[in-house]
Amino acid sequence: MVKVCYPKERGINQTMRDRKDTNTFNHLSTNIKSYNPSSILMINNPDQLKTIKHRSVNVLFPISILQGMTSAERHFILSKITVVAIIVESDEQVDLLDQYMSSYLDIQVLVLSSNLTTLQGYRRLLCVKERIWICNNTEAKAEDLIATMNRTGIRSIMLKPRDAVDNLIHFHKHAFTVWSEGRDTTDLHHLVRAGVNAILVENGDYSSKLISAYERLHILAKPIVIAHRGAPQLAAENTLDSFERALKLGADVLETDIRRTKDDRLILFHDTTINRTTSSKGPVSAYTFQQLKKIHPIIDVEYFLKYFKNAHPLLLLEVKERDTVEDLLKMITSLKMEGRVHIQSFDPQVLLKVRKQNPAIGVSLLYTPYKWSKNYLSTRFVKDTLAQTHAALNYKVSRRMNQFDRIFSFEGGPSFVWTLQSKKDVIRFWDSGSYGLIMDCIQDITTIPLQLMIDKKPEYQQENTWIMPEKAVVGFSDGSTKRVKVQWFAQGKEDFTLLTHKQPIFEPTYVFCLYRFEFNGQTRSLISKLISLKRH
């Protein structure tokens, strides 16, 4: 048997983990969740499938297994399954899957394939929860892969272990799910440490035990940090100063808004009027660019794109007005920045227009659950929009978030939540399961430990004894560091062994250190890279 192991806090596992349903903000806020894998059994023959006894089991098997069964046998098996993951390469299997699974809509079906055309064919099946592109091209750049996924509407990708670790953050910025294969225990460690969404383990039953050992470490997951209009609590919003400050504080994504001036310049500005942010009054469209520049440090969109073209953050552009879309897309295309930007809007027509004119650019639908809001959309309208545009869903923080999580959790599910305005909000939602947090208070993330680094390696002494350092270095979002006390563990095939300060080790061993800390009243941890100890 092979197991596909899912870290519980990102993407696909939103619907796979066992969790209590709740509509209360308080429960979501305090239920901090660590990076915990669950698993799907890989079935190689019908006899293994018939041994399933529990309704909650998740399985991975070829569709050919179902072909060899009678209708009664298929019903007996499928009535016991929660999640089915199927690897396919043939277009002909689309109708076959529909035939077998159409009566079992409560089963979550995940389809994996290296054939993008085949995956696109599975989109029309109601039973398919998610489609995962198996990418075997190790030479392709992340931006090119992202553009391909945007064009095809695929929201999950399986990469080789090294590619998954190196490029994970690029895909998460676009709210894509990343899978990989834990070919050995070393790969498994690095994939878990990076926060890969799903790990295919092929080393036998002991691998699932090792995944469980990582689960017991309660590793703190890191969401994507989106700086809402820069750092508006520290500098004027949507200004270069605000964005620069956000970058220094650790922003992964810079979010901004687009308006048109009287002289047809596209600028970064949120409100329809200048009343709130300047000492003057009137609509933005009543002023020329130069007039606005005299009363406020505004920047235009073209300058913004060029300025950050080669920087690391993704640029999240909120389109406020439909008539700005065409000019915006021309700028993005001329600068060849399709993979460097993402467009969001409350207006489904904006997203449809982007998808039609340049499908390589990713889009997100902004959503609010409040019916009194002018931006409110019905559940059905939201689902239709997501289906037509392949958009991610960025939803407003509310007491009903868990309910909307369940309603819209398909094809990758909800991505970013908005807008966090205090450190209390950040702590509450940091490890809540969302891909990213859109926030005004980016300065409040700088005290959260993000990375554990080994600055001093264990030292070998005589008689096969190693001295394990008492401290390692924790890194924070703003680049600052702190030395902290750590524990050292040796990685085995099924579990970890806690090491002493002076540890006898008689054969080559992989070790890592762990830092435990309190986070919102619960114990969490970070783990270092895996290093090899062997006597030279």
C-alpha positions in Angstrom: 0.0 0.0 0.0 1.0 3.6 -0.6 -0.4 6.6 1.3 -1.0 10.1 0.1 -0.6 12.3 3.2 -2.2 15.7 3.4 -1.1 18.5 5.7 -4.5 19.5 7.2 -4.3 23.2 6.8 -4.1 24.1 3.2 -6.3 23.7 0.1 -7.7 20.2 -0.6 -7.8 19.1 3.0 -10.3 21.8 3.9 -13.0 19.2 3.1 -11.0 16.1 4.1 -10.1 16.7 7.7 -12.4 15.6 10.5 -13.6 18.8 12.1 -16.6 20.0 14.0 -18.9 22.3 12.0 -19.3 25.8 13.5 -20.7 29.1 12.5 -19.0 31.1 15.3 -16.2 33.5 14.9 -14.9 32.6 18.4 -14.4 29.0 17.6 -12.5 29.7 14.4 -10.4 32.3 16.1 -9.2 30.2 19.0 -9.0 26.8 17.2 -5.4 27.3 16.1 -4.3 24.3 14.0 -0.8 23.1 13.3 0.5 21.4 10.2 -1.0 18.0 10.6 -1.0 15.3 7.9 -3.8 12.9 7.2 -3.7 10.1 4.6 -5.3 8.3 1.7 -4.7 4.6 1.2 -3.3 3.5 -2.2 -5.2 0.4 -3.4 -3.5 -1.8 -6.0 -6.1 -4.5 -6.4 -9.8 -5.2 -5.7 -9.1 -7.4 -2.8 -7.4 -4.6 -0.9 -10.4 -2.3 -1.6 -12.8 -4.9 -0.2 -11.0 -4.9 3.1 -12.2 -1.3 3.8 -14.3 -1.2 7.0 -14.6 2.5 8.0 -16.7 5.2 6.3 -14.1 7.8 6.9 -11.3 6.1 5.0 -9.7 7.9 2.0 -8.3 5.9 -0.9 -6.2 6.2 -4.1 -6.7 3.7 -6.8 -6.8 3.3 -10.6 -10.3 3.5 -12.1 -9.7 0.1 -13.7 -10.3 -1.5 -10.3 -14.0 -0.4 -10.5 -14.3 -1.7 -14.1 -13.7 -5.2 -12.8 -16.5 -5.1 -10.3 -20.2 -5.8 -10.4 -22.6 -2.9 -9.6 -23.3 -4.5 -6.2 -19.6 -4.7 -5.4 -19.0 -1.1 -6.5 -21.8 0.1 -4.3 -20.6 -1.9 -1.3 -17.1 -0.3 -1.7 -18.1 3.3 -2.6 -20.6 3.5 0.3 -17.6 3.2 2.7 -15.4 5.8 1.1 -15.0 9.6 1.9 -12.3 10.6 -0.6 -11.2 8.9 -3.8 -8.0 10.0 -5.6 -7.6 8.6 -9.1 -4.7 8.8 -11.5 -5.9 9.0 -15.1 -4.4 9.7 -18.5 -7.2 9.0 -20.9 -10.1 11.2 -22.0 -12.3 8.1 -22.4 -12.3 7.6 -18.7 -14.3 10.9 -18.1 -17.6 9.3 -19.0 -16.6 6.1 -17.1 -15.9 8.1 -13.9 -19.2 10.0 -14.3 -21.1 6.7 -14.7 -19.5 5.2 -11.6 -19.6 8.2 -9.3 -22.7 10.2 -10.2 -24.7 8.5 -7.5 -22.1 9.2 -4.8 -21.9 13.0 -4.8 -21.0 13.0 -1.1 -17.7 11.4 -2.0 -14.8 13.8 -2.7 -13.1 12.8 -6.0 -9.6 14.0 -6.7 -8.3 13.4 -10.3 -4.6 13.4 -11.0 -3.1 13.5 -14.5 0.0 14.7 -16.4 -2.4 15.4 -19.4 -3.9 18.9 -19.1 -6.4 18.2 -21.8 -7.7 15.2 -19.8 -7.9 17.2 -16.6 -9.9 19.9 -18.3 -12.4 17.3 -19.4 -13.0 16.3 -15.8 -14.1 19.8 -14.9 -17.7 19.2 -16.0 -18.2 16.3 -13.6 -20.0 17.3 -10.4 -18.3 14.5 -8.5 -14.8 15.9 -9.1 -13.7 18.0 -6.1 -10.2 18.8 -7.4 -7.9 18.3 -10.4 -4.2 17.9 -9.8 -1.7 18.4 -12.7 1.3 16.0 -12.4 4.1 18.2 -13.8 7.2 16.2 -14.8 8.9 19.2 -16.4 11.7 20.1 -13.9 13.1 22.8 -16.2 10.0 25.0 -16.4 10.0 28.3 -14.4 7.3 28.7 -11.7 5.9 31.8 -13.5 5.3 29.7 -16.7 3.7 26.9 -14.8 1.4 29.4 -13.0 0.4 31.0 -16.3 -0.4 27.5 -17.7 -2.6 26.7 -14.6 -4.4 30.0 -15.0 -5.2 29.3 -18.6 -6.5 25.8 -17.9 -8.3 26.5 -14.6 -6.3 23.8 -12.8 -5.6 24.9 -9.2 -3.3 22.1 -7.9 0.0 20.9 -9.2 2.3 17.9 -8.3 6.0 18.7 -8.5 9.2 16.9 -7.8 10.3 17.3 -4.2 13.0 19.8 -4.8 10.8 21.9 -7.1 8.0 21.8 -4.6 10.2 23.1 -1.8 11.9 25.7 -3.8 8.7 27.1 -5.5 6.0 26.5 -3.0 5.6 30.1 -2.0 5.2 31.2 -5.7 2.2 28.9 -6.1 0.7 29.7 -2.7 0.7 33.4 -3.6 -1.7 32.5 -6.4 -3.7 30.3 -4.0 -2.6 27.1 -5.8 -2.3 23.8 -4.0 1.1 22.0 -4.2 1.6 18.2 -4.1 4.8 16.2 -4.1 6.3 12.8 -3.5 8.2 11.8 -0.4 10.5 9.4 -2.1 12.5 8.9 1.1 12.5 10.2 4.6 14.8 13.1 3.7 12.4 14.4 1.1 9.5 13.8 3.5 11.2 16.0 6.1 11.9 18.9 3.8 8.4 18.7 2.3 6.8 18.8 5.7 9.1 21.7 6.8 8.2 23.7 3.7 4.4 23.2 4.2 3.6 21.3 1.0 -0.1 20.6 0.8 -0.1 16.9 -0.1 2.7 14.3 0.1 2.6 11.1 -1.8 4.6 8.5 0.2 5.8 5.4 -1.5 8.0 3.7 1.1 5.5 1.4 2.8 3.5 1.4 6.0 6.3 2.9 8.1 6.0 6.2 6.2 2.5 6.9 7.5 3.9 6.4 11.0 6.6 8.9 10.3 4.0 11.4 9.1 2.1 10.9 12.3 5.3 11.6 14.2 5.6 15.0 12.4 1.9 15.6 13.3 2.8 15.3 17.0 5.3 18.1 16.7 2.5 20.6 16.1 4.4 22.7 13.5 3.1 26.2 13.0 1.9 26.7 9.5 2.7 30.0 7.7 0.1 31.7 5.5 0.9 34.1 2.6 1.1 37.7 4.0 -0.7 40.2 1.9 0.0 43.9 2.6 -3.3 45.7 2.1 -2.5 49.0 0.4 1.0 48.5 1.8 1.5 49.4 5.4 -1.4 51.9 5.9 -1.0 52.1 9.7 2.6 53.3 9.3 2.5 55.4 6.1 0.0 56.9 3.6 -1.9 54.0 1.9 -1.1 53.0 -1.7 2.1 55.1 -1.8 5.6 53.9 -2.6 6.6 54.6 1.0 3.8 52.4 2.3 4.8 49.5 -0.1 8.5 49.7 0.7 7.7 49.5 4.4 5.5 46.5 3.9 8.3 44.7 2.0 10.8 45.4 4.8 8.3 43.9 7.3 7.9 40.7 5.3 5.1 41.1 2.8 4.7 38.2 0.3 2.1 40.1 -1.7 1.4 43.8 -2.2 -2.3 44.6 -2.6 -3.5 47.8 -4.2 -6.5 49.5 -5.9 -6.9 51.0 -9.4 -8.7 54.2 -10.4 -8.8 56.4 -13.5 -8.0 60.1 -13.4 -9.5 62.9 -15.4 -6.7 62.7 -17.9 -7.1 58.9 -18.3 -4.1 57.8 -16.1 -4.5 54.7 -14.1 -3.4 55.3 -10.5 -3.3 53.5 -7.2 -6.2 54.8 -5.2 -8.9 53.1 -3.1 -11.8 55.5 -2.6 -14.0 57.0 -5.3 -13.3 60.4 -3.8 -10.2 62.1 -2.4 -12.0 63.3 0.7 -10.7 60.7 3.3 -7.0 60.7 2.3 -6.4 64.4 1.4 -7.4 67.8 2.6 -9.3 68.4 -0.7 -12.6 67.0 -1.8 -14.2 65.6 -4.9 -14.1 62.4 -7.0 -10.8 61.0 -8.2 -12.0 61.3 -11.8 -12.4 65.1 -11.5 -8.6 65.5 -11.1 -5.7 65.1 -13.4 -2.7 63.0 -12.4 -0.6 66.1 -11.8 -3.3 67.8 -9.8 -3.5 64.8 -7.5 0.2 64.5 -7.2 0.4 68.0 -5.8 -1.9 67.1 -2.9 -1.1 63.5 -2.3 2.0 61.2 -3.0 0.1 59.1 -5.6 1.8 56.8 -8.1 0.5 55.5 -11.4 0.0 51.9 -12.2 2.7 51.7 -14.9 5.3 53.1 -12.5 4.2 50.6 -9.8 4.4 47.6 -12.2 7.9 48.6 -13.5 9.2 49.4 -10.0 8.3 46.0 -8.6 8.8 43.9 -11.8 11.9 42.2 -10.6 11.1 42.2 -6.8 9.8 39.1 -5.1 6.3 40.1 -4.1 3.2 39.2 -6.1 1.2 42.3 -7.1 -2.5 41.9 -6.2 -4.5 44.5 -8.1 -8.1 45.2 -7.2 -10.0 46.6 -10.2 -12.7 49.0 -9.0 -14.0 50.1 -12.4 -14.7 48.0 -15.5 -13.4 50.6 -17.9 -9.9 50.2 -16.5 -9.5 46.6 -17.4 -8.4 46.9 -21.0 -5.7 49.5 -20.3 -4.5 47.6 -17.3 -4.1 44.3 -19.3 -2.2 46.2 -22.0 0.3 47.4 -19.4 0.7 43.9 -17.9 1.1 42.2 -21.3 3.6 44.8 -22.6 5.7 44.3 -19.5 5.4 40.5 -19.7 4.2 40.4 -16.1 1.3 37.9 -16.4 2.9 35.6 -13.8 3.8 38.5 -11.5 0.3 39.9 -11.0 -3.1 38.7 -9.8 -6.4 40.6 -10.3 -9.2 40.7 -7.9 -12.6 42.4 -8.0 -16.1 42.4 -6.5 -17.4 42.6 -10.1 -17.7 39.2 -11.9 -17.8 41.0 -15.2 -14.2 42.3 -14.5 -13.0 38.8 -13.9 -14.7 37.5 -17.0 -13.2 40.2 -19.1 -9.7 39.4 -17.8 -10.1 35.7 -18.4 -11.3 36.4 -22.0 -8.5 38.9 -22.9 -5.6 37.3 -21.1 -6.3 33.9 -19.5 -2.7 33.6 -18.3 -3.5 36.1 -15.5 -5.0 34.7 -12.3 -8.1 36.2 -10.9 -9.9 36.2 -7.5 -13.5 37.1 -6.6 -13.9 39.3 -3.6 -16.8 38.2 -1.4 -18.7 39.6 1.5 -21.5 37.6 3.3 -23.4 40.7 4.4 -26.6 41.1 2.4 -26.7 44.8 3.1 -23.4 45.4 1.3 -23.6 46.8 -2.2 -21.0 44.1 -3.1 -23.1 41.2 -1.9 -23.6 38.3 -4.3 -25.8 35.3 -3.8 -24.3 31.9 -3.1 -25.4 30.6 -6.5 -24.0 33.6 -8.3 -20.7 33.2 -6.6 -20.5 29.6 -7.5 -21.4 30.3 -11.1 -18.7 33.1 -11.3 -16.0 30.8 -9.8 -16.9 28.1 -12.3 -16.8 30.4 -15.3 -13.6 32.2 -14.4 -11.6 29.6 -12.5 -11.2 32.3 -9.9 -10.1 31.9 -6.3 -12.3 33.3 -3.6 -11.1 36.1 -1.3 -13.7 36.4 1.5 -14.4 38.9 4.2 -13.7 38.0 7.8 -17.0 37.3 9.5 -18.7 35.1 12.1 -20.0 32.8 9.3 -16.6 32.0 7.8 -16.7 28.3 8.4 -20.1 28.1 6.8 -18.8 29.8 3.6 -15.7 27.7 3.7 -17.9 24.6 3.3 -20.1 26.2 0.6 -17.3 27.4 -1.6 -14.6 24.8 -0.9 -14.1 23.3 -4.3 -11.5 23.5 -7.0 -8.9 24.6 -4.5 -11.4 26.3 -2.2 -11.3 29.8 -0.6 -7.9 31.4 -0.7 -7.3 34.8 1.1 -9.3 36.4 3.9 -9.7 40.2 4.4 -9.0 42.5 6.1 -7.2 42.0 9.4 -6.6 45.2 11.3 -5.0 44.3 14.6 -2.4 41.9 16.1 -5.2 40.1 17.8 -6.7 39.4 14.4 -3.4 38.2 13.0 -2.8 35.8 15.8 -6.3 34.4 15.6 -6.2 33.7 11.8 -2.5 33.0 11.3 -3.0 29.2 11.3 -6.7 29.0 10.6 -6.4 27.3 7.3 -6.6 30.2 4.8 -3.9 30.4 2.1 -3.3 34.1 2.9 -4.2 36.9 5.2 -4.9 40.4 3.7 -4.0 42.8 6.5 -3.6 46.5 7.4 -1.3 45.7 10.3 1.7 44.0 8.7 3.9 45.4 11.4 2.2 42.9 13.8 3.6 39.8 12.1 7.2 40.6 13.1 7.0 38.8 16.4 5.8 35.5 15.0 8.6 32.9 14.6 8.8 31.8 11.0 12.0 29.8 10.4 14.4 27.7 12.5 18.1 27.7 11.3 21.1 25.8 12.5 24.0 28.3 13.0 26.2 25.8 14.9 26.3 22.1 13.8 26.8 19.2 16.3 30.4 18.5 17.0 32.0 15.0 17.1 34.1 14.0 20.1 35.9 10.8 20.8 34.2 7.4 21.4 31.3 8.1 18.9 29.9 10.9 21.0 28.3 14.1 19.5 27.8 17.4 21.3 24.4 18.8 20.3 24.2 22.6 20.4 21.8 24.0 23.0 20.6 26.9 20.8 19.7 27.6 17.2 18.5 30.7 15.4 14.9 31.7 14.8 14.1 34.1 11.9 11.3 36.6 11.7 9.5 38.3 8.8 11.5 41.6 9.0 14.9 39.7 8.8 15.6 39.9 12.5 16.8 36.8 14.3 17.0 35.4 17.9 19.0 32.6 19.4 16.7 30.1 21.2 16.9 26.9 23.1 16.2 23.8 21.0 15.7 20.1 21.3 17.5 17.7 18.9 15.9 14.6 17.3 17.3 11.7 15.2 15.0 10.8 12.4 14.1 7.1 12.2 11.9 5.3 9.7 8.8 5.4 11.9 9.5 8.0 14.6 12.0 10.4 16.1 14.5 9.8 19.0 15.1 12.7 21.4 18.8 13.3 21.7 20.8 14.4 24.8 23.4 17.2 24.9 26.1 14.5 24.7 24.7 11.8 22.5 26.4 8.5 21.5 25.8 7.9 17.8 27.4 4.8 16.2 26.2 5.0 12.6 25.3 7.8 10.1 22.1 9.5 11.3 19.9 12.3 10.1 19.1 14.8 12.8 17.2 18.1 13.1 16.4 20.6 15.9 13.0 21.8 17.1 11.9 25.0 18.8 8.8 25.0 20.9 6.9 28.1 21.8 3.5 29.3 22.9 1.1 30.7 20.2 -2.3 31.9 21.2 -2.3 29.8 24.3 -1.2 26.6 22.6 2.2 24.9 22.1 3.6 25.1 18.5 7.0 24.4 17.0 9.4 25.0 14.1 11.8 22.5 12.8 15.2 23.0 11.1 16.5 21.4 8.0 17.7 17.8 8.2 21.4 17.3 8.5 23.5 14.2 8.4 25.8 13.2 11.2 28.6 10.8 10.3 32.2 10.6 11.5 34.7 11.7 8.9 
